[in-house]
Amino acid sequence: MDYEIVAVARSGDDLESLAREIQSRGGACRPCVLDITKPDAVGAELSGVDAQVLVNNAGVGMLKPFLELTRAEWTQMVDVNFNAMFDVTRAVLPAMIARKSGHVVVIGSISGRSAFAGGTCYAATKHAVMGFTECLMLEVRESGVKVSVVNPGSVATSFSSGGGGDWKLSADDVADAVAYTLATPPTVLVHRVEVRTLNAPKKR
């Protein structure tokens, strides 16, 4: 059976580039320019999507001491990292339950089970993600729907203010972990995966 990837992001240019890459490999991709912090827009765009797999991957992080953190930065992290996950999942999940199959994968963080200075909001949102995914898993597994969370360590992407680094995970490493959770037999659920680099950063 052929599947279409519905790719959601705010950047139309990045989405078009992604669509071309997927199509060059024989796949199909429908770009969807969407601000997922807008609940009405999320509902309008995604409520009719009959998805077999949902990957919640959006995230932002401003890592700084609490007293340097602005209210706007706090709200943005909570809206993107947590509130938007509610709206997107709420839009797509009903079709999975009606079909009695589907898989929700959330990209969390190792910050979801630990703490660090400068992470008062970011780590709090990732702790919330952990609670959300486990509770949702217990609610929907009897309906044939799987829920998994993949928690990577540092990844060499534009998300990090430090940028790249040969000791960090690559985006492909995280994608491979997602693919692993999706490849399990119908009766098997890998609910939580933690992915770390084997090469720790050198201490200065």
Helices and strands as residue ranges (DSSP letters): E 4-9, H 12-24, E 28-33, H 39-46, E 53-56, G 66-68, H 71-78, I 79-83, H 84-99, E 102-107, G 110-113, H 122-140, G 141-143, E 145-152, H 171-182, E 192-195
